[in-house]
Amino acid sequence: MVIEKKDMGIKIMERDRHRQLNEHAKEVNKHKKEAELQRSLRKEVVAGANGTQDYIIKEGPNKGKIADKGQ
């Protein structure tokens, strides 16, 4: 059985293209999975934690009052 060069070239091209498509599909699935994990593992932020919202004066005549943000 003799295989012509033309037929062999087409088969090789098909094989290579199939490999490229499979590798691309794997890469796309990997990126989707990473993005989903980023969304699902994100922690919620607590508003006002660690002094991020308001500052309460601790000493002096205005003790206990919230300081104005336009200081």
GIHUWO-V959465 format. One line per field, one symbol per residue. phi: phi as a letter, one per 40 degrees, with the letter a starting at -180 (. if undefined). Layout:
BEGIN
phi: ???
END
This chain:
BEGIN
phi: .bbccccccccccccccccccccccccccccccccccdcccccccccgcfgcbbbccbbgcbdgccccccc
END
